Amino acid sequence: MTESLIALVILLSLVFARVPIAFAMALVGGLGFAWMRGIEPAGAMVGSAVFETGFSYSLSVVPLFIFMGNILANSGIAHGLFAGADRLFGRMRGGLALATVLSCGGFSAVSGSSLATAATMSRVAMPPMRKFGYSDSLAAGSIAAGGTLGILIPPSVIMIIYGLLTESDIGKLFIAGLIPGAIGVIFYLLAVVIAVRVNPKLAPPVTEPASMTRRDTLGVLGTLGLFAFIMIGIYGGFFTPIEAAGMGAIFSLVLALAMRSLGREGFSAACVETVISSAMIFAIIIGAEIFSSFANFAGLPDALVDMIYDFDISPWAVIGMMVMIYLVMGCVFESLSMILLTVPVFYPIVAQLDFGPGPLADPENVLIWFAVVVVVVTEISLITPPVGMNVFVLRATLPDIPLRTIFRGIIPFWIADILRLTLLVLVPTLSLWLI
Amino acid sequence: MIAARLETFLKGLAALLLLALMAVTGVDVIGRYLLNTPLSGAFEMTELLLGALVFVALPLVSRAGAHVEVDLLVELLPRPVTRVLGLFAALVSAAVLAFFAWQLVRLGLGQLADGSRSVSLGVPFAPFAFLGAAACMLAALFGLIRGLRND
């Protein structure tokens, strides 16, 4: 326990000194392991972690789902989604921001990543919002927040990684994200409505009605088709959730070719972006693997379980504490490393909690509900200052908007998120109903 | 110059591996339903392609400076300090990657001696370990060049 805490402090110092999170975790985990077991076994542990992580069948979903999202991001379907959603809300005050949230939700359904969703939608939704004089804070806030839906609405790379860590059924995890994802969209829409009601200056009325080209319509239909293809494929038993990634990538490539919107350049950009993001994610997975080997060896999970038994803490209090830990960690850590560091420690504890009869009587269900809770907390961390990754993505695509403006725009969405989190924690049925 | 060429080569190779990875799933699933002949060894092919893909793309991440890091303090600290921190981070990263490479070489030599191969396709593992070692060294190098050049 003491070793783990010292290690965490060193890890944090390295991370703040700008050492990439992947290498900081590897270094601290490797040194800690060497200190406890000797250099030779530590070297062997590190070697096999580096070698074997890449050779994991289930992790093949990481590059393939990212590829699917990147192909679609470069193919203009996001524009179609935005135009379609805008037709729905065009007459309302704040209609463009509402359309942004809804099309973010739509794009999330074919993208497994929040960062990709935010990056794609910022290119599509920001120009019209600026053109019609929307305030930068509302515009950027709705994109950053809407983008977080990417990891909750299936398919989701984070859900898959949670499933691998906890040996949960990935198909069930995907389904569990549907209702909470829909609630997320609805709450965000309400956040926009309330924000423009309070301060109408945020969103001047739009005079020019949106029009949809044939390609836009095709984009909307294609997105719905791809989502249906993945869901029917998985739940109809035609392919596994792992294979769904490859099939989805093929479908999106065919779709992009059919729409004639993905040129050679777009295609090679999608390939290069995909392999770089994938290797970046694998580096983090390797680092976390090494750190977890050490933390497990140092007995961190067992020590925590003992503590819960000794102090006779109620299961709800345990979940509450974990949520608090995530919210605090989320201020500093990037989403994937946060999940990789905590889930291996937390899930054995969560699986042993006794919630009594009800929807949480089955430990398997508890882990699925916990997955939804973890993903929603992670979504919050993506827009929490100072290190909200989605905000950084936005700043990369829109360098002229100051960080402070973006964070100010996020406040209504952040409140909506906290309400949603509370609701999902207190009403597990919302996550477990469709399973 | 050499670095740029190497980068282009790695990008092309990684893209090919990615497309192959996608094709394996496609051929397997479509073959299973339409032609009743699933691709034998698809599982292992996926694993081997993915492993190679990760290694080939790793140097690209370091070259692009795309590793996830927390640059929270950068805006608060004076420039000379961030410069030193950047160099420190690059050195730590390079040391970790070099250690990875060393362990992969050891692993590869062991696999060579044992003659260990994948179960169903019989592909020897050692070349992958050596590929990984080379990739980690290259990533360390790219990271160092970036750290020295940047600020």
Interface residues (C-beta under 8 A of the other chain):
Chain A: L14 V15 F16 A17 R18 V19 P20 I21 A22 F23 A24 A26 L27 G30 G43 A44 V46 G47 S48 V50 F51 T53 G54 F55 S56 Y57 L59 S60 P63 L64 F67 F238 F239 E243 A245 G246 M247 A249 I250 L253 S268 C271 V272 T274 V275 I276 S277 S278 A279 M280 F282 A283 I284 V332 E334 L336 S337 P386 V387
Chain B: K11 A14 A15 L17 L18 L19 L21 M22 V24 T25 G26 D28 V29 Y33 F43 T46 E47 L48 L49 L50 G51 A52 L53 V54 F55 V56 A57 L58 L60 V61 A64 A66 H67 V68 E69 V70 D71 L72 L73 V74 T82 L85 G86 F88 A89 V92 S93 A95 V96 L97 F99 F100 W102 Q103 L104 R106 L107 F128 A129 G132 C136
